[in-house]
Amino acid sequence: MTLLRPATPLDAGRVGAILSAWVDETPWMPRIHTRAEDIGFAGLMVDRGWVTVSESETITGFLARNGDDIHALYIDPAARGQGIGSKLLSDAMRRKDQLTLWTFQANTRAQAFYERHGFTPVEHTDGAGNDEGLPDIRYHWQRTDA
């Protein structure tokens, strides 16, 4: 059974490792941070109270959200395709009336995922505003039920 819970400081290593694994396996994504920096960034998000983790014996994924802004949603490669991302995103959608996020234009899998969940693209950029310098897309979701 998968449990969602707020991340604790002891989760930062695992959260950072999941983020790093995605960078490692994504050919178009430049590695601009070391794995240690990924863990440090994960720790910063955890300390700020942004991170919800999915856990089933071990942490299988996480979503980082600051207010209406989703900063990260990553799933362990071995746990993908099991609905964990949908569970994390649905939890965030239950808590807010609207959400925004950015994803890279090259990440067509993420685009399809977010669009299936009702997000719509509202802005495309050339990537000048992100650290990686990759073209990206801003998505928005608005609750429609009253």
C-alpha positions in Angstrom: 0.0 0.0 0.0 1.3 3.5 -0.9 1.1 6.1 1.8 1.5 9.9 1.2 3.1 11.9 3.9 5.0 15.1 4.5 8.7 14.6 4.0 11.1 14.8 7.0 14.7 15.9 6.9 15.8 12.2 6.9 14.0 11.8 3.5 16.2 14.4 1.7 18.8 11.8 0.6 16.2 9.6 -1.0 14.3 12.5 -2.6 17.6 13.9 -4.0 18.5 10.4 -5.4 15.2 10.1 -7.2 15.7 13.6 -8.8 19.3 12.6 -9.7 18.2 9.3 -11.3 15.8 11.2 -13.6 18.6 13.5 -14.7 20.9 10.5 -15.3 18.4 8.7 -17.5 17.2 11.7 -19.5 19.5 12.1 -22.5 18.4 15.7 -23.3 18.8 17.0 -19.8 22.2 18.5 -19.0 23.7 17.7 -15.6 24.3 21.1 -14.2 24.4 20.1 -10.5 26.3 17.3 -8.7 24.4 14.5 -7.1 25.3 16.0 -3.7 23.8 19.3 -4.8 20.6 17.5 -5.8 20.4 16.1 -2.3 21.1 19.5 -0.9 18.3 21.0 -3.0 16.0 18.2 -1.9 16.9 19.1 1.7 16.1 22.7 1.1 12.6 21.9 -0.3 12.0 19.5 2.6 13.0 22.1 5.2 10.6 24.6 3.6 7.8 22.1 4.0 7.1 21.8 0.3 7.6 18.0 -0.1 5.1 15.2 0.0 6.5 11.7 -0.5 4.9 8.5 -1.5 6.1 5.6 0.5 5.6 1.8 0.2 8.4 0.3 2.3 10.7 3.0 0.8 10.1 6.4 -0.8 8.9 5.8 -4.3 8.3 9.4 -5.4 7.8 13.0 -4.4 6.0 16.2 -5.2 7.3 19.6 -4.1 4.8 22.4 -3.9 5.1 26.0 -2.7 1.6 27.4 -2.5 0.1 27.2 -6.0 3.4 26.3 -7.7 4.5 22.8 -8.2 8.3 22.8 -8.3 9.0 19.1 -8.8 7.2 15.7 -9.3 9.5 12.7 -9.7 9.0 9.0 -9.4 11.6 6.3 -8.8 12.3 4.6 -12.1 11.4 1.2 -10.6 8.0 2.5 -9.4 6.8 4.3 -12.5 3.5 3.2 -14.2 1.9 2.3 -10.8 -0.2 5.5 -10.4 2.1 7.1 -7.9 2.5 10.3 -9.8 -1.3 10.6 -10.3 -1.8 10.0 -6.6 0.7 12.7 -5.6 -0.7 15.2 -8.1 -4.3 14.4 -7.2 -3.4 15.1 -3.5 -2.0 18.5 -4.5 -5.1 19.3 -6.6 -7.4 18.4 -3.6 -5.6 21.0 -1.5 -5.6 24.0 -3.9 -8.1 25.7 -6.2 -5.4 26.3 -8.8 -1.9 25.1 -9.6 0.9 26.1 -11.9 4.1 24.3 -13.0 6.8 24.3 -15.6 8.0 21.4 -17.7 10.5 21.2 -20.5 9.3 21.2 -24.1 11.4 18.0 -24.6 9.5 16.2 -21.8 6.6 15.1 -23.9 5.8 12.3 -21.3 5.3 14.9 -18.6 3.2 17.1 -20.9 0.8 14.2 -21.7 0.6 13.4 -18.0 -0.3 16.9 -16.9 -2.8 17.4 -19.8 -4.5 14.1 -18.8 -5.0 15.6 -15.3 -6.6 18.8 -16.7 -3.6 21.1 -16.9 -3.4 23.5 -19.9 -0.3 25.1 -21.4 -0.4 28.9 -21.0 3.2 29.9 -21.9 6.1 28.7 -24.0 9.6 30.1 -23.6 13.0 29.6 -25.2 14.5 28.6 -21.8 16.3 31.8 -21.1 14.6 31.9 -17.7 15.7 28.5 -16.4 19.0 27.2 -15.2 19.3 24.5 -17.9 18.6 26.9 -20.8 16.1 24.5 -22.3 12.8 25.6 -23.9 9.9 25.1 -21.4 6.2 25.3 -21.0 4.2 26.8 -18.1 1.0 24.8 -17.3 -2.0 25.9 -15.3 -4.8 24.0 -13.6 -8.0 25.6 -12.2 -10.6 23.7 -10.2 -13.9 23.8 -12.1 -16.3 22.2 -9.6 -17.9 24.7 -7.2 
